[in-house]
Structure formats: C-alpha cells, structure tokens
Amino acid sequence: MASMSELEQVRFVDLPRSEAEPAPKWPMVAAVCFVVVAAFGLSKHLGSSHSDPTQELSRVVTYKLVATNDDYFKAPTAAYPFLANRTLIEPFRETRLSLEPKPPSRWWISGPEELEFETPEAVVVLSKVGTYVVTAHPLASFEVVCRYVRREVRDLSAVDREAYFDATEKVYKLPIGTGLRRYGEGWKDVTFFVELHNRLAGARDCDHLHDGPGFLGQHAAFTLTFERVIQLANPKVSVPFWDYTIESRAVEISGRVESWRESVVFSDSWFSPFPVGDGKAVDAGRWAYASVVGRAWNVTTSRNAYGLMRAPWNLNPVPFLTRHNLTYGFSLSDVPSCTDHYAVVQQTVWSEFAIDIQYNAHGTVHAMIGGVWGADYVEFLDAIDFRKIPAQNVALEAFATQKNLWRANYLQCPDYCDLATVDCACSCPSLHQWISENRTRGILAMVSPVFFDEKYLTDKRNNDVSAQLLTLLCNGYDGMRPKTGDSLESASPLDPSFYPTHPTLDRLFHWRRVLGFSNTTWQNDDARSVSFQDAGYCWGHNDDDLLVWLDLFPDLPGPYTNAQLWDLFDPTSIDSPLPYVYDTFDWPHCVDAGYPLSLVGNATNTATSGKAAIDDIADVIVYR
C-alpha cells in the first residue's frame, strides 16, 4: 500500500498564470518516479478579491499535496532542514500526485525539467535531481525536492535490492569495452575502483585516504563516483548503507560471533557467503571467484610480488576475492557496535570526530570480513607466556603494524615471487642488528600505539619480550607467512561489501552535521599514517589539498579540495548539489541495548567497547 505522511506548508499562493493564459505545451514524461518522502504540502487559497473580506476569511481552504508510491510504506526522515516544509521525490520512481480536498484541473511542474498533466491526478517521473515548483492549477503551489534516498540494505524492496546488486555485478563482470559501448564514456569497471583505492591507500609514503581528516569526504566522493557509474546501468538505483551494528547486536544477544557471518547480508545474492573449509577464495553466490587483476606490474604502482593488484605488503597469491574468519589465529568478536556509534555521535568537535569515526566505529568490519591466515600467533604468544588480552590485541592489530613497518622502511617486501614459491614473505633485513642494539622497543612504539604500554612489551613475569614480538611481526619465524583477505587491505574495493559499508559512516556524518558541530576547524597536518608518534602532513588530508575526484557534480567539475568537498556534501542546505539523502536517523536495534533511538541524549547503557583497551593506550588505532 502506498504511504502518505503530512508536511504542513501553509502560505498564500500567487498563481503562475491566469486561467485565461494558455498553458505551454510541455512534453509529458512516462511514469517512473520515486517519492522519497511521501508527503503532503499544505497551501491556503482565498476567493476572488471582489468578495466581502469577512466572508472570505470563513472560506479559506487548506490544500494538501499528496505524493505516494507503491514501493515504500515508511516515509523517509524530515530531519534534514530543507525537508521541513518540502515534499521529497526520488528520481526514476513512479509517483502519484493528488490534491486534497479538491482536485485541480491540471498540474504544472517547473524546475530542472518542465512537465504538464491535464488530469486531476498526475503520475510523475522526474529524471533530474533538483528543486521544483508543483502547481495544482488553479488552487495551490508547492515546493518539491528531488533526490535519491539511501536506505539500509535490508530495508530496500526486493526489486530495488536486486537492481542494486545487478548493477554492481555489471561493474565487476562486463568487459570495459562492452561497458563503454553500452553505457558511454562515464562507465568504469571494478578495476578502476580497486586500482584507485589501492594506489592511494597503498602508497609507500603515507595513506592518502585513511588515518586523517580527509577520510570521510574522500570516501563520500569514492562512493558517489561508484554510484554515478551504476546509475548508468540503472538510473533508479542508489548505493544502500549496511548498518553493521545490527550484526553486532545479534552477536551480543546470541553470544555467538558466528551470528555476524550468518547475517542475511552474506547470502548468495547479496555479499556472498564466507568460504567454507580451508579455502580462502569466495566460492559461492554472486561474487564467487571474483578475479583479482594479475600481471599488474605495468598497470599500477601498487601491486604485490605475485603481480596481483593488492597491497605491496600483502603476499596473498590467490587470484580471487578472499575472506577468512580468523585474524592471525584469533577470532575477532568486538565489532563496531551501538556503543561505538553512540560515542561517535556525541563527538561535536569536527577535528576529533573526523579521526575517531574511522576506528572503533568502522575499522574492525574490514578485519571481520578479510581476516589473515598463514601466520598463527595464538600458539606462539602463548608459548612466550604473553598476557591474554595484550596477545589478542597485538594479533588483531598486527595487519596494521606490519603495514606500518613497511611504510617506515623497516619491513621490505620482494619485488617478484613465483606462484610456486610458497615461502615468499616480507622481512626485516636489519632485524638482528636492532636486537643487538636494543632498539626493538623503540621500533615497536614507532609503528603501533599498543606498544606504548609496558604490558604489551613484557610477559606475565614482566620479562622483556620485545625482541620476540618484533621478530614475529617481521615474519622471522618459520611458518609465519601472513596473507590478508581483500577487505582488510588497500585493495578493499574488490570486496562488494565495501560499497555499502562506507555510507554507514557518511550517514553518521550527515546526522552530526544536521545536529551541528561546536567547532568545525579543519586540523591540518593531522595524518596518522606518517608517524605513530607524531601526526604530520600527508597529501589528501589538509583542507586545501587538491584531490583526485573529478566531475562528481554535473555543473561543478573537479578536481576538488577537501574544503570544497565539505561544502559540496553539505547535508543541511537546499543549495547543496548533494544528490542523495538517508532515509532515517533512527537506530531501533540499539534501543533495547540502552541507547536512544536517534543516538542523541542520555544512554542507560554504560558499557564501553572492548576496543577501548587499546584506546586507553593511545588516541589512534589503525584499522582500515
């Protein structure tokens, strides 16, 4: 059944033309539009000016604009300021417009496109994002906003969800030449997205996408670039968001971490299930055996020693999309939760919000999906009598620590490995010298904040084990040859879960901007991938850095700076070219956990994330 919600918009109406004027002959558009907020606009109309004013006041009529669609019963949020007195219609979704209590004789729609309907009820399809005036002639006029709506992936209709994944599948499977011929010069394939992210996040000097204040804006730009591409295949779709705190809540309720990977999002036609048995390649569902670009030495500056388009530090030789349910032998259970997202929403200083949102609220999702195999730290850390909690945190942080060792030029990776070379691994050529010079503690502290704490450098009897830990992280022991699943490294856009994951953070960012920041100062030279003792400059994270994003908005071509992205992605302004909104700022699954529905206000749950054990040591945890 179609939805209807009321939005009061009370005003006197100046009609655009008298009834004696002939209406322009605008072309009609076939029905297929989407009312994001199925809403009423209200307007009052008075009778003839020659009438008795006292009688006129008794004959004021309030008109309601009714906009409905058959796809969604629940109307999206009106929390966006520009939707407080406007109706929202989504492009390319069939929408019925009617007027209550009296139908008009015709409809005029003016704005980015012009339409006319000579019927009491209009079935409308808008194909252009923007602001429109809808006139129900001769009775009332209303302002309408046309934007896409991003919904939680489970809240999409079955038809819309299939349409999204079908369009995404084309990005993965169509040869680039076919895509360009079929959809035009704007078409891009999955190789484009993987290479771009891998090149920027896998650079040797620093991470140009993560671990700094440019993270949110650049990932919003990345997602919008992807969204523009899939809309070439199907202009009705938009990228949904995956609220993975729903899975976290399922784990909390069941007490089983397996509940996370048993989620419907990992079904065959969505993200595909995790591989079973000893295999690491995704082997079932829509994304089974999704290919990694090989022989990439002349294709990109970031590739591993097997010539695969992966992070240089990740010597994973499997030529397909890979996942693993353990990380260095440990099972990760403390995934981003209602606690973490509530904490982020409370952060009102932009410079702190921009950094904090990347880690506890997000990063371990990539670890849960990607995982690490080929190096089981559980038995080794137990053998050296390492404390239990530090052992878990060292292991779960090790993928980032090894990346940081590589970026600091301590860990060196081979330029070439033959697929038959099973012992291929990155190593630290100067390891024995560091041990003899007692430099192991200092080096560990330079590459991971966990080692700021003495408990992470000593065993249960307080004996120094820093040399053993650094040797472990340098792959210096037999059998320590780590391979990382794709979601957990710089080529993460190969995993289809990547694209709905980051809008979850963008949604939190929208909500915080709607609520308002107390301080929006951009903290420059605050990139954390440069040094883990002192933040520094990394291109991509200062406000005036000119970025790689081009033509995100049709009338505002790039490239853009971070400061420009801040304005262009402003979710509070009707003048923003932002082509989408989120359907809700509610977290109903968090209510029974002790948090307010909107994550605003006092929580009755005082629990803190187990990841805080690391946060107590330092301000930063480096997750992807």
N, C-alpha and C positions, 0 to 999 in steps of 0.2 A: 504494500500500500504506500502511496506517495506521502511524503511528510509535509507538514505545514507548521511554521513557527512564526510568532509575531514580533515585529520590529517597528516600534512606533516612530513615525517620521511626519510630524504634524507641521503643516505650513500652508499658506495661501499659494495658489497656483497662477502663474502667468502662462497662458496657453501659447504655444509657439506660433500659431496662426489662427485666424478666424475660420469659422466653418465655411465661409464663402470662398476662402482661398483654396484653389485646387492643390491636392497633395502631390508632391513629386513622385514620379514613378520609379521608386527604388526596387531593385530586384529582391525577390523573396528567396530565403535560404531554406533548403530542405532540413527537416527536423533531425537534430542530434546534438543537443547541448546539455550542459550539466550544471544544475543549481547546487552550488556548494553549500550555501546556507539557504535552504528552502525557507523563504521568509515573506512576511508582509511588510510593505511600506504603507504608511498611512498619510493621507492628504485630505485637507478640507477645502471644499469648494462652495462659494456663495452664489446666489442667484443674480439676476440682472441688476445693474447699478441703478435702474429707474424704479426699483421696488422700494417699498417702505422699509427703512433700516430696522425698525423694531420687529417687523415681520421676518426680515432676513435672518436675524440672529436666531430665530426659532427654527429656521430651515437650513442650518448648517449641516452638511453631510460629511462624515468622515469615511474616506475610501481606503480600502486595503488592497495593496498589490499582493497577490498570492502567486508564488512561484514554486512549482513542485516538480519532482522527478520520481521515477519508479525504481531507482536503484538503491537509495539510502533513506531509511526512515528517520535517523537521527540527524538533526541539523548541526553543522559544524559550529565551533565556538564563535561568539561575538566579542571575545576578549580583545581582539585587535581593535585599536582605537578607530580606525577608518571604517569598521563594520558596525559601529554603534548605531548608526542611522542609515545604513545602506543594505541593500539586498546583494547577496553574493551568488554569482552564476559561474559554473565552471565551463570552459570551452569544450566543444565537441560532445556535449551530453544533452540529450533531448530534455527540454524544459517547457512546461506549460505555464503560461502567464494568464491570469484572470484577475478580475477586479470585483470587489465586494463593497457595497451591497448591490451595485448596479453595473451591468457590463457596458463597456464602451462600444462605440460604433466602429472604431478602428484603432490600431496601435502604430505608433511611430517609435523606432529605436534609433538613436543617433549616438555616434561616438566613433571608435576606430572603424566600425562598419555601419552602414545605414540599411535599415530594414523597415518594411511596412506590411501590416496584416489588416485586411478589411473583414475581420471576424471578431465576434465577442470574446473569443479565447484564442490566444496565439501560442503556437508550438514553435519554439525558437531554438536555433543552434547558433551560438556565437563562436567564431573561429579565431578571434583575436583578443588577447589579454588587454585590459584597459578599463576605463570608466565610461559608462554610458548613461544617457538620459532616456528613460522609458516614459512615453506619453500615452496615456489611455484617453484618447480624444473622444469627447471634449471635456473630460471630467477631472483629470489629475495627472501629475507628473511625478516621477520617482527617479532617484539616482541608483544605479546598479554597478557593481564591481565584478569584473570577470577575471578570475584567477583559478589556477589549478589548486586542488586540495590534496595534500599528502596525508594519507591515513596509515594507521598501523596495519601491517601486512595481513594480520588476521581479520581486520575489520573491512577489508576490501570485499566487494561482492565476488562470488566465484568467477564470474565473467571477467571482471576487471583484474583480478589476480592472475588469471590465466593469460590475459592480454599483456600484462606487465612482463611475466616470465617468458612469454613467446617473443616479445620484442627484444628482451635481453638475450635470449637464445640466438637471435639473428646476429647480434653483435659478436657473439662467440663463434658462430658456425658459418656465416656467409663469407666466402672469399671476398677480399677487399674490393676487387674489381667488380664483382657482381653487386655488392652493396652500393658502390659509387654509381654504377649504371642505373640501378633500380631507385635509389633514394637521393641522388645528387651529390654535389661536391662536399656537402657538410657531413657526409657519412664517415664514421670511424669504426674500426673493429677493436676487439679486445686487446690486440697487440698494442695499439696506440695508448690505451689507458694503463696497461701494465708497464710498458716502457717508460712512460712519462713519470709515473709514481716511483718506479724503480730507480730511474736516473736521479730524481730529486731527493728521494729519501735514502738512496744507497750511495750517495757521493762520499768520497773519502774525507773531505774537509769537515763537513758537518751535514746535518739533516735539514734540508731546506723546507720541509713540510711539517715536521713534528718538533716537539720539545721547545716550543717558543710561541709567542703570541700570534704568529701567522697561521697557526694550525686551524682554527675554526673557519676563518674567511677562505683560506685556500681549499679546505675540504668542501666547503659550501660551493665554491667555484668548480671543483672537480665533479661534484655530484650534479650540478646544473649542466655542465658540459655533457656528462653522460645522459642526463635527462633529455637534453636537446636532440641527442642522437637517436634515442629510442623513440622519440616523438616523430622522427622522420618515418619510422616504420609504422607507427600507430599514434596519430596526434592526440588521441584521447587519454593516453596513459601518463602517469607521473610516477616518480620513484616513491614507493612507500617507505615508512620507517619501521624498523624492527625494534620494539621495546624489549630488550633482552632482560630487563628487570622482572618481566613476567616469568621467564625461565628461572631466574634467581629465586623468586618467591616460591616456585614449585619445588626447588631444591630444599628451601627452608622448611616447607610444610612436610615434604616426604622424608627428609633426612637422607636422601639418596642423590648423589651428584649425577647419577645416571639419568635422573629426571631431566636434566638440562639437555642432554643429547637425544633424549626420546621425544623432544618437543616436535610439534607438527611442522615447525619451520624446516626441520631436517627430513621432511618426507620427499618422496621421489620427484614430485613435480615442483617443489619449492627449491630448497638449497641442496637437495640430495642428502642421503644418509651418510654417516661416517662409514669408512671401510670396516669390514669385519675380518677377524683372523689376524694374520701377521702382515697382510698387505697394507700399504700406506696410500696407494692411489685410490681416489674416489671411484668406485666400481659399480655404482647403481644409480638409477634415476636420470634426470635430465642432464646432469653435468658429469656423468660417468666418462672417465678418461679424457676430460678436457685437456687439451695439449698445451705444453709449455713450449715457447719458441726456442728452437735449438739452432746450433751453428750461429750464435749471436755475436761472435767476435767483431764482425764488421757492421753490426746492426745498432749496437748501443754501447755506451761506455760502461754500463753496469751489467755484468753477467758473471756467472761463476766459472770455475775452472773446467767444467764439463761443457762450456759453451751454451748453457741454458740461461734464459733471461730470468735470473734470480739474483738475490743479493750476493755480492762477491764473497761474503763471509759464510754463505750457506752452501756447503758442498753436498747438496741433495741431488743425486743423479737421476731420480725418477722423472721421466719426461712427461708426466701427467700431474694434474691437480692432486695434491697430497694433504692428508689430515692425520692426526694421531691423537689419541685420548690421554696420553701421558706427556709430561714435560720433564726430561732428564730423569725419568723413572718415577716421578712424583705425580699424584693426581691433584689437580687444581680444583678446589671447591669454593673458594671465596671469590665468586664472580661479582661483577657490578650489580648492586642491589638498590632497593628503595632507600636504604640508609645512605648510600653514596650519592644518589641523585638528589635526595633531600638536602644533603650537605652542600652540594653544588649550587642549588637554587638559593640557599641562604647567603651565598657569597655576592656582595654588592660592589666590590671593587674590581673593575674590569681587568686590571693587570694581574690580579690573583685568580680571578675566575678563568681567564684565558689559559693559564698554566694548569690549574687544578683539574679542569674538566677532562684533560687528556688521559689521566692516570686511573685513579680508583673508579671513576665513573665510566670508564671506557676500555682501558688498555687490556685488561685480562680477558676480555671477549676474544681477542685475537689469539691469546695463548690457549684458551679452551678449544678453539677450532683448529689451530695449526699444530700445536704440540711439537715436541722434539724427541727423536729416537736416536739410537746409535751411541748413546752415552748415558749409562745408568748411574746416577750419582748416589742412589739410595744406599747401596751396599758399601760404596767407598766411604761416604761420610759417616756411616755407622761404624766402619772399621777404625776410623781415626777418633772415635768417641766424641763426635761433634754433637752439639746440643740439637734437640729435635726441631724446635721452631726455627732457629737460625739455618738448620740444614734445609728445611723446606723453602725458606725464603732465598737462600743462596741459589738453590736449584731453579726455582721459578723465576729468578732474576737473571739466570746465567746467560740466556739468549741475548739479553741486552748488554750484559757485562762483556761477553765475547765480541759483540759488535763494537763496543767502546774501546776494547783493547785493539781491535783492528783499526779503528778510526784514529787512535793515538799512536799508530805505527808500532805498537808492541807485538801484535799478532799479525803475522804475514801469511797470506794465502797463495797457493800456487797459481800460476797463470794458465796451466793446462794439466788436465788429468784425463787419461783414457778411461772409458767406462769399465774396462777390465781391472783398473787399479782400485781395488776395494779399500786400500789403506790410505787413500788420499785424504789429507786433513790440513787445516791451517795449524801453524805452530808459532812459537816464540823463539827465534834464534838466539836471543841473549838471556834466556831463562836461567841457565846455570850461573852466569855472571851476576845476575840480580840476586840470586840466592846467596852467592858467596859474599856479596857486598851488603847483605841485609837490607835490600831495597824492596822486599816483597810487600811489606805493609803499606809503604807509600804508594806503590804502583796500584795495589788493590783499591786504596782510598781514592785514587785519581779516576778510576773507571766505574765505581759503583758506590752510591751513598750508604749501602748496607754496611760497608766496611768502616764506616765512621764509628761503629760501636764495637767495643772490645769483645763482646760475646760472639761476634762474627769472625774473630781472628784467633780465638783460643778454643781448646776442647773443654770438656766438663771439669777437668782438673786444672784449668787455666794455663795449660801449656800452649805455647805459640804454635799454631798450625798454618800460618800464612804461606809458608813455602809450599806445603802440600796443596793448599787451595789454589794458589797461582799456577802450580804445575797442572792441576786438574783443569782449570779454565784455559790453559794453553794447550790442552789436548796432549799432555806429556805422558800420560799413562796408556798402557796397552788397552785396547778396547774402547777408548774414548774418541769416537769419531762422530760427532753430533750432526744430524740432518734435521732441518727445520721445515715444518709444514708451511705451505704458502701463505696462509693468513697471518703468520707471525713474523713476516719479514717484509722487505721493501717492495717486493713484487706482489703484495697482498691483493691488488685488484683482480688477480686471476681467480680468486675465490668469489663466487657470486654473492656470498653473504656480505661482501664488502660494501656494496652499493646501498642497501637498506640500513646498514649499521650506522653510518655517519649522520644521516638525517636525524637519528635519535638525539645526537648531541646538538645539532642545529635547532631542533625543537626546544631543547632546554635553553639554548641561547636566545631564541625568539621570546620565550616566556620571560627570561630575565630582562631582556630589553623592554618588553611591554611593561613589566613591573618597575623597571628603571634601575640604573646603576647609581650609586652615590658618588662614584668617581670613574670617569671614562678616559683618564690619561693613558696613553699608549706608552708602555715601558720599552724603550729601545735598548738594543744590545743586551737582550734578556734571553738569548737562545741557550738551552741547556745541553745541546749536543756538542758544543765546542769544548767545554771542560766541566767536569762534575764537581770541581771545587769553586770555580767562578764562572758565572754565565758570561756570554760575550756576544760578539756580532756574528751572525750567520745570515747571509742573504736569504730573503724570504720572510723575515720576521720583524724587520723595522717598518715603521709606518709608511715611509716614503720609498721603500724598495719597489722597483718596477718588476712585476711578476710575469708569469708565462701565459696567463689566461687571456684569450682573445675572443671578442665578439660574443660575450655572454648575453648581451642585451642588444637587440636589433638596431636601435638608434644611438647606441653608445658604445662604439667599438673600442676594444682594448688595444694594447695591454693596459692593465690597471695596477695601481699601487694598493697596498693594504688599507691605506686611509680611504681610498676610493671604494674599495670593496665594503668597508664599514658603512659608507653612505648608501651604496647601491643595494646592499642587502638589508637595509633598514626595514624591519617588520612593522614599524609604528606609523609610517607615513603613507598616505594615499598617493603621494607623488613618487614614491619609490617604484622603480621598474621591476621590482621583485615579482616574478610571475606565479608565485605559489604562496599558500598559507598551510598551516597544520590544522587538522580538524578539531583537535581538543587539547586543552592543557589540564587534563584530568588523569590521575593515576589510581583508578579504583582498586587495583590489586594491592596497593600499598596501604589502604585504609585499615584493613584488619591487622596489619603489621605495626600500627600505631602512628601512622603519618596522615596529615591532612590530605584530602582529595587532590588539591591543587599543589601540594608540597609547599604551601605557604601557610605560615602560622606555627603554633607550638606542636611539637610531636610528643606523644606519650611513650614512644619507644626511645629509650636512651642508649640502646646498643650501638656499638661502633664496629666498623668493619675490621675483620682480622688483618686486613692490609695495613691498618694503622700501625701495626707493629713495625713496619718499615717507615711509615711516615713520621713516627716518633724519632727516628734516627736523622732524617733529613727531609727537606721540603720536596724532594723530587724522587719519583720512581719512574724509571724509563721503560715504559711499555709502549708498544706500537699502537 
